[in-house]
């Protein structure tokens, strides 16, 4: 019996051997993707003061973005070593009375922005900027994560109706 196909490499083609090896080890193998990570600038605005020197200046930077919102928004401002804002990110948009605060989402942008420090902001649509128990525990968690990464949490500012609460100014950070 003769066969017109040639079988180099011990009777099997190279392609067949690769297929057999792939199927044989397929249960153990996993494809791993090469990726790149990019920070995309969506828009910008002028900040005349250039540096954030105190809680009032920090509030003034962001108040127009939060005061009239009907749902809670968490915003992070990323600063360089001179306390100059380099990036602002809307981390999450929540519901009437809650917003998700997860360190991973905050520090992902902080690292990509080469931030030395962070100021967190969120609004209370009720208009009362008094922090909740959840606000305090989330702030502590973010602060601890920042300490591990070498990125300081300068303040967490809660924005209400024409008012704000600075956790730094109140000694709560």
C-alpha positions as CSV (number, residue, x, y, z in Angstrom):
1,X,0.0,0.0,0.0
2,X,1.5,3.3,-1.1
3,X,0.5,6.8,-0.1
4,X,1.3,9.8,-2.1
5,X,1.5,12.1,1.0
6,X,4.9,12.6,2.5
7,X,5.2,12.3,6.2
8,X,8.4,14.0,7.4
9,X,9.2,13.9,11.1
10,X,8.2,10.3,11.9
11,X,5.1,9.9,9.8
12,X,3.2,13.1,10.7
13,X,3.4,16.5,9.2
14,X,4.7,19.4,11.3
15,X,1.3,21.0,11.3
16,X,-0.4,17.8,12.5
17,X,2.1,17.5,15.3
18,X,1.4,21.1,16.5
19,X,-2.3,20.4,16.4
20,X,-1.9,17.3,18.4
21,X,0.3,19.0,20.9
22,X,-2.1,21.9,21.2
23,X,-5.1,19.7,21.8
24,X,-3.2,17.4,24.1
25,X,-2.2,20.4,26.4
26,X,-5.2,22.6,25.7
27,X,-6.7,21.9,29.1
28,X,-3.5,23.2,30.7
29,X,-2.7,26.1,28.4
30,X,-4.2,29.6,28.5
31,X,-3.8,32.3,25.9
32,X,-2.3,35.4,27.4
33,X,-2.8,38.8,25.7
34,X,-0.2,41.5,25.2
35,X,-1.7,44.8,26.2
36,X,-0.9,48.4,26.4
37,X,-2.5,50.9,28.8
38,X,-3.2,54.5,27.9
39,X,-4.6,57.5,29.6
40,X,-6.9,59.4,27.2
41,X,-7.6,63.1,27.6
42,X,-11.3,63.7,27.0
43,X,-11.4,67.5,27.6
44,X,-9.7,70.2,29.7
45,X,-10.5,73.5,31.4
46,X,-8.4,76.4,32.7
47,X,-7.6,76.5,36.4
48,X,-6.3,80.0,37.1
49,X,-5.0,79.3,40.6
50,X,-2.6,76.6,39.3
51,X,-2.0,75.0,42.7
52,X,-4.4,73.7,45.3
53,X,-3.3,75.3,48.5
54,X,-6.2,74.6,50.9
55,X,-9.6,72.9,51.2
56,X,-11.4,76.0,49.9
57,X,-9.3,76.1,46.8
58,X,-9.9,72.4,46.3
59,X,-13.7,73.0,46.6
60,X,-13.6,75.9,44.1
61,X,-11.9,73.7,41.6
62,X,-14.7,71.1,41.4
63,X,-17.9,72.7,42.8
64,X,-19.5,73.5,39.5
65,X,-19.2,69.9,38.5
66,X,-21.0,68.5,41.5
67,X,-23.4,71.1,43.2
68,X,-26.4,70.6,40.9
69,X,-26.1,66.9,40.3
70,X,-29.2,64.7,41.1
71,X,-27.1,61.6,41.7
72,X,-23.9,61.0,43.7
73,X,-20.7,61.3,41.7
74,X,-17.3,60.4,42.9
75,X,-14.5,62.5,41.3
76,X,-10.8,62.2,41.9
77,X,-8.3,65.0,41.2
78,X,-4.7,63.9,40.7
79,X,-1.9,66.3,41.7
80,X,1.8,66.5,41.0
81,X,4.4,67.1,43.7
82,X,3.7,70.9,43.6
83,X,0.0,70.3,44.3
84,X,-0.9,71.3,40.8
85,X,-3.8,69.3,39.2
86,X,-2.7,67.1,36.4
87,X,-5.9,65.1,35.8
88,X,-9.5,64.8,37.0
89,X,-11.5,61.7,36.6
90,X,-15.2,60.8,37.2
91,X,-14.6,57.6,39.1
92,X,-18.2,56.5,39.5
93,X,-21.8,57.7,39.1
94,X,-24.1,56.3,41.8
95,X,-27.7,56.7,42.8
96,X,-29.6,59.2,44.8
97,X,-27.8,58.4,48.0
98,X,-24.8,56.1,47.3
99,X,-21.8,55.8,45.0
100,X,-19.3,53.0,44.6
101,X,-15.8,53.8,45.9
102,X,-13.2,51.2,45.0
103,X,-9.5,51.9,45.4
104,X,-8.6,50.0,42.2
105,X,-10.6,52.5,40.1
106,X,-9.0,55.5,41.8
107,X,-5.4,54.3,41.8
108,X,-5.5,53.0,38.2
109,X,-5.8,56.6,37.0
110,X,-3.5,57.9,39.7
111,X,-0.6,55.7,38.5
112,X,-1.2,56.5,34.8
113,X,-1.3,60.2,35.7
114,X,2.0,60.0,37.7
115,X,0.1,61.5,40.6
116,X,1.9,62.3,43.8
117,X,-1.4,62.9,45.7
118,X,-5.2,62.7,45.3
119,X,-8.2,64.7,46.4
120,X,-11.5,62.9,46.4
121,X,-14.8,64.6,46.0
122,X,-18.3,63.4,46.0
123,X,-21.6,65.2,46.3
124,X,-24.7,64.6,48.4
125,X,-27.7,65.4,46.3
126,X,-29.7,66.1,49.5
127,X,-27.6,69.3,49.8
128,X,-26.3,68.3,53.3
129,X,-22.5,67.7,53.1
130,X,-22.3,65.9,56.4
131,X,-20.3,62.7,56.0
132,X,-21.9,59.3,56.5
133,X,-20.4,56.3,58.3
134,X,-19.7,54.8,54.8
135,X,-18.0,58.0,53.8
136,X,-15.6,57.7,56.7
137,X,-14.8,54.0,56.2
138,X,-14.3,54.4,52.4
139,X,-12.0,57.4,53.0
140,X,-9.9,55.4,55.5
141,X,-9.6,52.5,53.0
142,X,-8.5,54.8,50.2
143,X,-6.0,56.5,52.5
144,X,-4.5,53.2,53.5
145,X,-4.2,52.0,49.9
146,X,-2.5,55.3,49.0
147,X,0.0,54.9,51.8
148,X,1.0,51.5,50.4
149,X,1.4,53.0,46.9
150,X,3.1,56.2,47.9
151,X,0.2,58.4,46.7
152,X,-1.1,60.6,49.5
153,X,-4.8,61.3,50.0
154,X,-4.8,65.0,50.7
155,X,-8.5,65.4,51.3
156,X,-12.0,64.0,50.8
157,X,-14.4,66.8,50.1
158,X,-18.2,66.3,50.2
159,X,-20.1,68.9,48.2
160,X,-23.6,70.0,49.2
161,X,-25.8,73.0,48.2
162,X,-23.4,76.0,48.2
163,X,-21.4,74.3,51.0
164,X,-18.8,71.6,51.5
165,X,-17.2,69.4,54.2
166,X,-13.4,68.9,54.1
167,X,-12.4,65.8,56.0
168,X,-8.8,67.2,56.2
169,X,-10.0,70.6,57.7
170,X,-12.1,68.7,60.3
171,X,-9.2,66.5,61.3
172,X,-10.9,63.4,60.0
173,X,-8.1,62.3,57.7
